């Protein structure tokens, strides 16, 4: 669980980001946590792939501004 807590701490976005802002997201499933390999944005209560506009079908547990 230490890894999960460490990763959650790295994705420190509070609440939800402003609509349409591209951010990195941390997701979680039965295998653990993972970062999606593409930017996402939050719009109308749902997460979307920022490039394609497709809805994210994963459970998002954290977000952060993109790191360069």
N, C-alpha and C positions, 0 to 999 in steps of 0.2 A: 504494500500500500504506500510505502514511502515514495515510490516512483510516481504514482497517481497524484499524490499531494504535491510533489515537486512540479509536475507538469501543470497542474491546476494553478499553482502560484505563478507560473510563467505566462499564463493566459489570464491576465488581471483586469480585463475589461469589466466595468461595473454596469449592471443593467443590460441594455441593448444599445448598439451603436446607432448613430443617426441614420435614417433611411438612405440606402444607396451607397453608403461609405464602404469601400472594399477593405476587408479585414481578414486576418488569419483566424481559423477556428479550430478548436480542440473538440473531438468527438469521443464518444465512449460506446462500447458494446460489450458483449460477454467475454471478449478476449482482452479488453483493457482500453486504454486511451490511445488516440492517434490524431495527428494533425492532417487535415485534408491538404492535398498537394496543389490546391488552387485557392484563390481569394474568393470570399463569399461576401454577400451583403444581406442585411436584414430589412425586409419590407412587408408591411401588412401582416405582421405576426409570424412570418416564415423566413427561413434561411434559404438563400439562392446562390448558385454558382455565379460569380460576378461576370465571367466571360460569356457563358451560354445562356444565363438566365434561368436554367433548370432548377427545380426545387431540390434541396438537399434532403436526402432520405435517411440521414443519420441523426443520432441524438447529440446535439451540440451542448457541451458542458462549459465552454469558455471561449473567449475571443480576445484578440489583442490587435493593436495597430501593426501593420506589416513591418518586419525587420529587414533591413537591407544588408 
